[in-house]
């Protein structure tokens, strides 16, 4: 539950509307390049203005993604502690990359890392709400208008370009219900604007932060991943110190398990004969899962239970990671925006420029890292020697409590001899490192500059025509720090080490901690960075071609160039597939040049002035866009993919119909729309 204080405007000056009846302005609506004065156009567009957003209770990008009915499917947002600090829109439930995100009708850079980077989607968390004038959502494919990616639909954020006065606002709320961590969320912004009938200047600064975070342990329902009492499944982890083998496996006897110690080294042939390891059911046969049992007809599983309560045997049976994981992670954002517009020649020539800079930070926190991948490999491969669970520990390790190996890694040493090991040893860095962290930082820059104007100075025929040309530079940079991960080469050497002062001990109890020398060899902070760069240039002309009895035939034509540049630099351990706890992969560089032209014509067949029954107003919109791609990728070594160059082109049409059967004064504004469209996503 959150309680937010309303934003407060300290001062604001507005310009009164001029007296008299104003001429209806023709504007470009998302889904078309032709300006229109119609309230409802031929495309299914929903518009959300600040008042609408406030009524829906939407305060940030995550709320927008959650509350919009057009959003479907599972996508990343800030309500996921295991996320990456991005918020992506997924219209129609296809994929985020099938939804085109625009700012002021033009493309922006994709995310450079995380889910936004891998899915080639834009991060809408980089667009603070105090900067937004309105949001258009096109619920239709639009490749004929915008090109690639507009398959599931288009979401278009229009920023503020005209404002008068000064506004200072803020909000604060927290989640403290008396039994939880005090997580606060605050936002503050400053908005200022000035100008006259020829000039508009707007500057906005926005600051937002989630403090403290909300953890699973802060709510009874999520404090324990043992969900059997609720009719669910066992969700706790088997990877914990003092555990060997598959379930039920063997545990250290309780005296050692709940201590910082390990069994005496080389004290028994194997785990089955060691007096220091027992089956957990042999230690306490009634502890798991606990009484009184689930026998109802709607239970998801049946487990006969004879213990005293629902505790699932505690950490002795499974590790409860929910005691340390975050549900809502700390995050912050700083954003700055400026807009300048100047009419140089009585609306025949206008210059405009915009700038937006945003930095975001997301502190994802998870449980301490489990050693889920064996640093020892099957000979001649990169396949873990212990394939199913746990790691392999050499018999020569000074902390190994066993004297007889249960497996041997063949040809391990240069002389051809094998390495005797104990397999299936589980471990988690609970006290070595504490919770594992994924810290994401993004820097996003957007710059626009251009010229636009009317063409009436060339004659009466051109009085409805407008032109615009401009350049946009959009760039997204990201950094991911993986804290508390494991170096496989370091772990391998520390397990092979025979010196107790520097060797790694995976046989500790749940309170145990390795030596500083061993920890420094094994645990690392990995850094992965990414960058997506998008320069874009365009020119467009629109207006009326000629008049039909029902009204003017309108058109729009234009061309665009964009150069997509993407770089991913991996940490050396990720690059060589030698980490535990982080996603391994190859770094790469890719670039793509895209040239496109488009044309659109809107034809009215009947006019409201005719008042024909059944066809009060009927118009058809024809659009087409053709794009040419030239793309290049760098060599990827594993799996090997050579550098490539390729070319591709696409030509997609769209036909839209807008039909009002009767005068609105009889049945209201009943409007029927339909379209045929072909959409695509470039390879």
C-alpha positions in Angstrom: 0.0 0.0 0.0 1.3 3.4 -0.9 0.1 6.8 0.0 1.4 9.7 -2.2 1.1 13.3 -1.4 -0.3 15.4 -4.3 2.1 17.4 -6.3 2.2 21.1 -5.4 2.5 23.9 -7.9 4.2 26.9 -6.2 3.7 29.3 -9.1 2.3 29.1 -12.6 1.4 31.7 -15.1 -0.9 30.7 -18.0 -1.7 32.7 -21.1 -5.5 33.2 -21.6 -7.0 32.1 -24.9 -7.8 34.9 -27.3 -11.4 36.0 -27.6 -13.5 34.8 -30.4 -13.7 31.5 -32.2 -10.3 29.9 -33.0 -9.7 28.1 -36.2 -9.4 24.3 -35.7 -5.8 23.4 -35.9 -4.7 20.4 -38.0 -2.2 18.2 -36.2 -0.4 15.0 -37.1 -1.9 12.0 -35.1 0.1 8.9 -34.5 -0.4 6.4 -37.3 -0.4 8.9 -40.1 1.9 11.5 -41.6 -1.1 13.7 -42.8 -2.4 16.4 -40.5 -6.0 16.2 -39.6 -8.6 18.3 -37.6 -10.8 15.2 -37.1 -11.3 14.2 -33.5 -11.4 10.5 -34.6 -9.1 9.6 -37.4 -8.9 6.4 -39.5 -6.5 4.7 -37.2 -7.3 3.2 -33.7 -5.4 5.7 -31.5 -5.9 6.2 -27.8 -4.7 9.4 -26.3 -3.7 9.9 -22.7 -3.2 13.4 -21.4 -1.9 14.3 -17.9 -5.4 14.5 -16.5 -6.2 11.1 -17.8 -3.0 9.6 -16.5 -3.7 11.1 -13.1 -7.2 9.7 -12.9 -5.9 6.2 -13.7 -3.5 6.5 -10.8 -0.4 6.2 -13.0 2.6 7.9 -11.6 5.5 6.3 -13.4 6.5 4.0 -16.3 5.9 0.8 -14.3 2.3 2.0 -13.5 1.8 2.8 -17.2 2.8 -0.6 -18.2 0.6 -2.2 -15.5 -2.6 -0.2 -16.0 -2.8 0.2 -19.8 -5.3 -2.3 -21.3 -3.3 -2.4 -24.5 -0.3 -3.8 -22.6 -0.2 -7.6 -22.6 2.3 -10.4 -21.9 5.3 -10.5 -19.5 7.8 -7.7 -19.7 10.5 -6.3 -17.4 9.7 -3.4 -15.0 10.9 -1.9 -11.8 8.7 -4.2 -9.8 11.1 -7.1 -10.4 14.1 -7.2 -8.1 15.7 -9.6 -10.5 15.1 -7.1 -13.4 17.6 -4.8 -15.0 16.1 -1.4 -14.2 14.3 -1.0 -17.5 10.5 -0.8 -18.3 9.4 -2.0 -21.7 6.0 -1.9 -23.4 4.5 -5.0 -25.1 1.4 -4.2 -27.0 -0.8 -7.2 -28.0 1.5 -9.5 -26.1 3.9 -10.3 -29.0 7.3 -9.1 -27.8 8.6 -5.7 -26.6 10.6 -5.5 -29.8 7.4 -5.7 -31.9 6.2 -2.5 -30.3 7.7 0.7 -31.7 8.4 3.5 -29.2 8.6 7.1 -30.5 9.3 10.4 -28.9 7.6 13.3 -30.7 7.0 11.0 -33.6 10.6 9.8 -34.1 12.6 6.8 -33.1 14.8 6.6 -30.1 17.8 4.4 -29.2 17.1 0.9 -28.0 18.3 -0.1 -24.6 21.9 -1.0 -24.5 21.8 -3.8 -21.8 19.6 -6.2 -20.0 16.1 -7.1 -21.3 15.8 -3.9 -23.3 19.1 -4.6 -25.0 18.5 -8.3 -25.7 14.9 -7.7 -27.0 15.8 -4.6 -28.9 13.2 -2.5 -27.2 13.2 1.0 -25.8 13.2 1.8 -22.1 10.3 4.0 -21.2 11.6 4.6 -17.7 13.9 7.1 -19.4 10.8 9.4 -20.1 9.8 11.1 -16.8 6.1 12.0 -16.7 6.6 15.7 -15.9 8.1 16.1 -19.4 5.1 14.5 -21.2 2.4 16.5 -22.9 0.4 13.5 -24.0 0.8 9.8 -25.0 -0.7 8.3 -28.2 -1.1 4.5 -28.4 -1.7 3.1 -31.9 -3.3 -0.3 -31.6 -2.5 -1.4 -35.1 0.5 -2.3 -37.3 2.2 0.7 -38.9 5.2 -0.5 -40.9 3.8 1.4 -43.9 4.2 4.6 -41.9 7.1 4.1 -39.6 9.0 1.1 -41.0 10.4 -1.9 -39.0 9.2 -2.9 -35.5 5.7 -1.4 -35.7 4.1 -4.8 -35.7 2.1 -5.0 -32.4 1.5 -1.2 -32.4 3.1 2.1 -31.6 3.4 4.2 -28.4 4.3 7.8 -29.0 5.4 10.1 -26.2 4.9 13.8 -27.0 7.0 16.0 -24.8 6.2 19.5 -23.7 7.3 22.3 -26.1 5.1 25.2 -24.9 4.7 26.2 -21.3 4.4 29.6 -19.4 5.5 30.2 -15.9 7.1 28.1 -13.1 5.9 24.9 -11.6 7.6 23.1 -8.7 6.0 19.8 -7.7 6.7 16.7 -5.7 5.3 13.5 -4.2 6.3 11.1 -1.4 5.0 7.8 -0.1 6.2 4.7 1.7 5.2 1.1 2.4 5.6 1.0 6.1 2.6 -0.9 7.5 4.1 -1.4 10.9 5.5 -4.8 10.0 7.8 -4.2 7.0 10.9 -2.4 5.9 10.3 1.3 5.4 10.6 1.7 1.7 10.1 5.2 0.5 9.4 6.6 -3.0 9.7 10.3 -3.8 9.8 12.5 -6.9 10.5 16.2 -7.3 10.4 18.3 -10.4 10.9 21.8 -11.6 9.2 23.0 -14.8 9.8 26.5 -16.3 8.8 28.1 -19.5 8.8 31.5 -21.2 8.3 33.0 -24.6 6.1 35.2 -26.8 4.1 34.8 -30.0 7.3 33.8 -31.9 9.4 32.0 -29.3 8.9 29.1 -26.8 11.5 28.0 -24.3 10.9 25.2 -21.8 13.3 23.6 -19.2 12.4 20.7 -16.9 14.4 18.9 -14.2 13.1 15.7 -12.6 14.5 13.7 -9.7 13.1 10.3 -8.5 14.2 7.7 -6.1 13.1 4.5 -4.4 14.8 4.2 -1.1 15.5 1.2 1.1 13.7 -1.4 -1.1 11.0 -3.9 -0.1 12.2 -7.4 0.8 10.4 -10.8 0.7 10.9 -11.1 4.4 8.8 -8.0 4.9 5.5 -9.8 4.2 4.4 -13.0 5.9 3.1 -14.4 2.6 6.5 -14.1 0.8 8.9 -14.4 3.8 9.4 -18.1 3.2 9.7 -19.9 -0.1 8.2 -23.0 1.5 4.8 -22.7 -0.1 3.3 -26.1 0.8 1.2 -24.6 3.6 -0.6 -22.5 1.0 -1.2 -25.5 -1.3 1.8 -24.6 -3.4 5.2 -26.2 -4.0 8.5 -26.4 -2.4 10.4 -23.4 -3.9 13.4 -23.2 -1.5 16.9 -24.1 -2.9 18.9 -27.2 -2.4 22.2 -25.3 -2.9 23.5 -24.5 0.5 26.5 -25.2 2.6 26.7 -28.6 4.4 24.8 -30.4 1.6 26.1 -33.2 -0.6 24.1 -35.1 -3.3 20.6 -34.9 -4.7 17.5 -34.7 -2.5 17.3 -35.9 0.2 21.1 -36.3 0.0 23.3 -35.8 3.0 23.7 -33.0 5.5 26.2 -32.2 8.1 25.0 -33.3 11.5 23.2 -30.4 13.1 26.0 -29.6 15.5 28.3 -28.9 12.4 25.6 -27.6 10.0 24.6 -24.7 12.3 28.2 -23.7 13.0 31.1 -22.0 11.1 33.1 -25.3 11.1 33.6 -28.2 8.8 34.2 -31.9 9.4 37.8 -33.1 10.1 39.7 -33.4 6.8 40.1 -36.9 5.4 38.2 -38.5 8.2 36.0 -41.0 6.4 36.1 -42.9 3.0 33.0 -41.2 1.7 29.8 -39.4 2.6 27.8 -42.5 3.3 30.3 -43.8 5.9 31.1 -40.4 7.5 29.8 -39.9 11.0 29.5 -36.2 10.3 26.9 -36.6 7.5 23.4 -37.9 7.8 20.2 -37.9 5.8 18.0 -35.1 7.1 15.1 -37.6 7.5 17.3 -39.8 9.7 18.1 -36.8 11.9 14.4 -35.7 12.2 11.9 -37.9 10.3 8.9 -35.7 11.3 10.4 -32.3 10.4 9.5 -32.2 6.7 7.2 -30.9 5.5 5.3 -30.5 8.8 1.7 -31.0 10.2 -1.2 -31.2 9.8 -0.9 -32.2 6.1 -2.6 -31.1 2.9 -5.4 -33.5 2.0 -8.1 -31.2 0.6 -9.6 -31.9 -2.8 -8.1 -28.6 -4.2 -4.6 -29.1 -2.9 -1.9 -28.9 -5.6 0.0 -31.8 -4.0 -0.4 -34.3 -1.1 2.3 -34.9 1.4 1.6 -36.9 4.6 2.9 -34.8 7.5 3.4 -35.8 11.1 5.5 -33.0 12.5 4.5 -30.3 14.9 4.1 -27.3 12.5 4.5 -25.9 9.0 8.2 -25.1 8.9 9.4 -27.5 6.3 12.4 -28.5 8.4 13.9 -25.0 8.2 17.3 -24.4 6.5 18.4 -27.9 7.4 16.3 -29.3 4.6 16.3 -26.4 2.1 17.8 -22.9 2.0 15.2 -20.2 2.3 16.5 -17.5 -0.1 13.4 -15.4 0.5 14.8 -14.3 3.8 17.3 -12.0 1.9 15.9 -11.3 -1.6 14.4 -8.0 -2.5 10.9 -7.7 -4.1 11.2 -4.0 -4.9 14.8 -2.9 -5.4 16.2 0.6 -4.7 16.5 2.8 -7.8 17.0 6.4 -8.7 16.7 8.7 -11.8 17.9 12.2 -12.7 16.5 13.8 -15.8 17.0 17.2 -17.6 15.1 18.5 -20.6 15.1 21.6 -22.6 13.1 22.8 -25.7 13.5 25.8 -27.9 11.3 26.9 -30.8 11.7 30.2 -32.7 9.5 31.5 -35.6 12.0 33.2 -37.9 9.7 34.2 -40.7 6.1 34.5 -39.9 5.5 30.7 -39.7 7.1 30.1 -43.1 10.4 29.2 -41.3 10.7 27.9 -37.8 13.8 26.6 -36.0 13.5 24.1 -33.2 15.9 22.2 -30.9 15.4 19.8 -28.0 17.7 18.1 -25.6 17.1 15.4 -23.0 19.6 13.7 -20.7 18.6 11.0 -18.2 20.7 8.9 -15.8 19.0 5.9 -14.1 20.4 3.4 -11.5 18.9 0.1 -10.4 20.3 -1.9 -7.4 19.0 -5.4 -8.0 19.7 -7.7 -5.0 19.4 -11.4 -4.9 20.4 -14.3 -2.6 24.0 -15.2 -2.1 25.4 -17.0 -5.1 25.1 -20.7 -5.4 27.8 -22.8 -7.0 25.6 -24.2 -9.6 28.2 -24.8 -12.3 31.2 -27.1 -11.8 34.5 -25.4 -12.5 36.0 -28.8 -13.5 35.0 -29.9 -17.0 34.7 -33.2 -18.8 38.0 -33.8 -20.7 38.2 -31.9 -24.0 34.9 -30.1 -23.5 33.3 -27.1 -21.6 30.7 -29.4 -20.1 30.7 -29.4 -16.2 32.1 -32.7 -14.8 29.3 -32.7 -12.2 26.5 -32.2 -14.6 23.4 -32.4 -12.5 24.2 -30.6 -9.3 27.0 -29.3 -7.1 30.7 -29.0 -7.8 33.7 -31.4 -7.9 36.2 -31.1 -5.1 39.6 -32.8 -5.4 40.5 -35.3 -2.8 43.8 -33.4 -2.3 41.8 -30.3 -1.0 43.0 -29.9 2.6 39.3 -29.5 3.8 37.9 -32.6 1.9 36.6 -34.9 4.7 36.8 -38.0 2.4 39.6 -40.2 1.4 38.1 -42.2 -1.4 37.0 -40.4 -4.7 33.7 -41.2 -6.2 34.9 -40.1 -9.7 38.1 -39.3 -11.5 38.7 -36.7 -14.2 40.7 -38.4 -16.8 43.9 -37.0 -18.2 43.7 -33.9 -16.0 47.5 -33.5 -15.4 50.1 -33.0 -18.1 51.5 -36.5 -17.4 48.1 -38.0 -18.3 47.1 -38.9 -14.8 43.6 -38.3 -13.6 42.3 -36.1 -10.8 40.3 -38.0 -8.0 37.3 -35.9 -6.9 34.3 -35.9 -4.7 31.2 -34.8 -6.8 27.9 -33.3 -6.0 29.2 -30.9 -3.3 26.8 -28.0 -2.8 27.8 -24.5 -1.6 26.4 -21.0 -1.4 28.4 -17.9 -0.5 26.1 -16.9 2.3 28.8 -15.5 4.6 31.6 -15.2 2.0 30.0 -12.4 0.1 26.4 -11.9 1.4 23.6 -11.2 -1.1 24.5 -11.2 -4.8 24.0 -7.9 -6.5 23.3 -6.8 -10.1 23.7 -3.0 -10.3 22.6 -1.3 -13.6 23.4 2.3 -14.6 22.1 3.8 -17.8 23.0 7.2 -19.4 20.5 8.3 -22.1 21.0 11.3 -24.4 18.6 12.7 -27.0 19.2 15.7 -29.2 16.9 17.2 -31.9 17.4 20.1 -34.2 15.5 21.1 -37.3 13.6 23.5 -39.5 9.9 23.5 -40.5 7.4 25.9 -42.0 4.4 26.5 -44.2 4.6 26.9 -48.0 1.9 29.4 -48.6 4.5 32.0 -49.7 4.9 30.0 -53.0 1.2 30.6 -54.0 -2.3 29.8 -53.0 -2.1 26.2 -54.2 0.6 25.6 -51.5 -1.2 27.4 -48.6 -2.2 24.0 -47.0 1.3 22.5 -47.4 3.9 22.1 -44.7 7.4 20.9 -44.7 9.9 19.8 -42.0 13.5 18.6 -42.0 15.6 17.7 -39.1 18.3 15.6 -37.4 18.0 13.5 -34.2 20.9 11.9 -32.3 19.8 9.3 -29.7 22.3 7.3 -27.5 21.9 4.8 -24.7 24.8 3.6 -22.7 24.6 1.0 -19.9 26.8 -0.6 -17.3 26.1 -3.8 -15.4 28.2 -4.6 -12.3 27.7 -8.2 -11.1 28.9 -8.3 -7.5 29.7 -11.5 -5.7 30.1 -13.7 -8.8 32.6 -16.5 -9.1 35.6 -16.9 -11.3 35.8 -20.5 -12.5 39.6 -20.4 -13.0 40.0 -18.9 -9.5 37.7 -21.4 -7.9 39.4 -24.3 -9.7 42.8 -23.3 -8.5 41.6 -22.6 -4.9 40.0 -26.1 -4.8 43.2 -27.7 -6.1 45.3 -25.8 -3.6 46.7 -28.0 -0.7 47.6 -25.1 1.6 44.8 -24.6 4.2 45.7 -20.9 4.5 44.7 -20.2 0.8 42.6 -23.2 -0.3 38.8 -22.9 -0.6 36.6 -24.9 1.8 33.2 -25.8 0.4 32.4 -28.2 3.3 31.7 -25.4 5.9 28.5 -25.2 7.9 25.9 -22.6 7.1 27.6 -20.1 9.4 31.1 -20.7 8.0 33.2 -18.3 6.0 36.3 -18.9 3.9 39.6 -17.2 4.6 40.3 -13.8 3.1 43.0 -15.3 0.8 40.6 -17.9 -0.5 37.8 -15.4 -1.0 40.0 -13.0 -3.0 40.9 -15.8 -5.4 37.3 -16.9 -6.0 34.9 -14.0 -5.9 34.9 -11.2 -8.4 32.9 -8.2 -9.6 32.1 -8.5 -13.3 31.6 -5.5 -15.6 29.6 -5.6 -18.8 28.9 -2.5 -20.8 26.8 -1.7 -23.8 26.0 1.2 -26.2 23.3 1.8 -28.7 23.6 4.9 -31.0 21.0 6.2 -33.4 21.6 9.1 -35.7 18.5 10.0 -37.8 17.8 12.5 -40.5 14.5 13.1 -42.2 12.5 15.4 -44.5 8.7 15.4 -45.0 6.1 17.4 -46.9 2.4 17.3 -46.5 -0.7 19.2 -47.7 -3.7 19.0 -50.1 -3.3 17.9 -53.7 -6.7 19.0 -55.0 -10.3 19.2 -54.0 -13.1 16.6 -54.6 -16.8 17.3 -54.0 -16.4 15.7 -50.6 -13.3 17.6 -49.6 -9.6 17.9 -50.3 -7.3 14.9 -51.2 -4.4 15.1 -48.8 -1.0 13.7 -49.1 2.3 13.2 -47.3 5.7 12.2 -48.7 9.1 11.9 -47.1 12.4 10.2 -46.7 14.5 9.2 -43.8 18.0 7.8 -43.0 19.0 6.2 -39.7 22.2 4.5 -38.7 21.9 2.0 -35.9 25.1 1.3 -34.0 25.3 -1.3 -31.2 28.2 -2.4 -29.1 28.5 -4.9 -26.3 31.7 -5.2 -24.3 31.8 -8.3 -22.1 33.9 -8.9 -19.0 36.8 -11.2 -19.9 35.3 -14.0 -17.7 32.0 -13.7 -19.5 33.7 -13.5 -22.9 35.5 -16.9 -22.2 32.4 -18.6 -20.5 34.3 -18.8 -17.2 32.0 -17.2 -14.7 29.4 -18.6 -12.2 26.4 -16.4 -11.5 26.5 -14.2 -14.5 25.3 -14.6 -18.1 28.2 -15.5 -20.3 28.4 -14.5 -23.9 30.6 -12.9 -26.6 31.0 -9.2 -27.1 30.1 -7.9 -30.5 29.7 -4.8 -32.7 27.0 -4.3 -35.2 25.8 -1.5 -37.4 23.0 -1.0 -39.8 22.2 1.8 -42.3 18.6 2.2 -43.3 17.2 4.4 -46.1 13.5 4.8 -46.5 10.9 6.7 -48.4 7.2 6.8 -47.7 4.0 8.2 -49.3 0.5 8.5 -48.0 -2.8 9.7 -49.6 -6.2 10.3 -47.9 -9.3 10.5 -50.1 -12.7 11.6 -48.8 -15.6 9.9 -50.6 -18.5 11.6 -48.8 -18.8 14.9 -46.9 -20.8 15.6 -43.7 -22.3 18.6 -45.6 -24.1 16.2 -47.9 -25.7 14.4 -45.0 -26.3 11.1 -46.9 -28.0 8.5 -44.7 -25.6 5.6 -44.1 -22.5 7.4 -45.4 -22.4 10.6 -43.4 -18.6 10.6 -43.7 -16.4 8.1 -45.5 -12.7 8.5 -46.2 -9.9 6.1 -47.1 -6.2 6.4 -46.3 -3.5 4.7 -48.5 0.0 4.4 -47.2 3.2 2.7 -48.3 6.8 2.7 -47.1 9.9 1.1 -48.6 13.2 0.6 -46.6 16.6 -0.5 -47.7 19.0 -2.0 -45.1 22.8 -2.5 -45.2 24.1 -4.2 -42.1 27.4 -5.4 -40.8 28.4 -7.5 -37.7 31.7 -8.3 -36.1 33.1 -11.8 -35.7 31.7 -13.8 -32.7 34.1 -16.5 -31.6 31.9 -18.9 -29.5 29.8 -20.2 -31.1 31.8 -19.1 -34.1 30.1 -16.7 -36.4 32.2 -14.8 -38.9 31.8 -11.1 -39.6 29.1 -10.6 -42.1 27.6 -7.9 -44.4 24.1 -8.2 -45.8 21.4 -6.2 -47.5 17.7 -6.3 -47.2 14.7 -4.3 -48.3 11.0 -4.3 -47.5 7.9 -2.6 -49.0 4.8 -2.6 -47.0 1.3 -1.1 -47.7 -1.6 -0.1 -45.5 -5.2 0.8 -46.3 -7.4 2.4 -43.6 -11.1 3.3 -43.7 -13.0 5.7 -41.5 -16.8 5.6 -41.8 -19.4 7.6 -39.9 -22.8 6.2 -41.0 -25.1 9.0 -39.5 -25.0 12.5 -38.3 -23.6 12.5 -34.7 -26.7 14.5 -33.5 -28.8 11.4 -34.0 -26.7 8.6 -32.5 -23.6 10.3 -31.2 -20.2 10.1 -32.6 -20.4 6.6 -33.9 -17.3 5.9 -36.0 -16.4 2.6 -37.6 -12.8 2.0 -38.6 -11.0 -0.8 -40.4 -7.6 -1.4 -41.9 -5.5 -3.9 -43.9 -1.8 -3.6 -43.0 1.4 -5.5 -43.5 4.1 -5.1 -40.9 7.6 -6.5 -40.5 10.6 -6.6 -38.3 14.0 -6.2 -40.0 16.4 -9.1 -39.5 
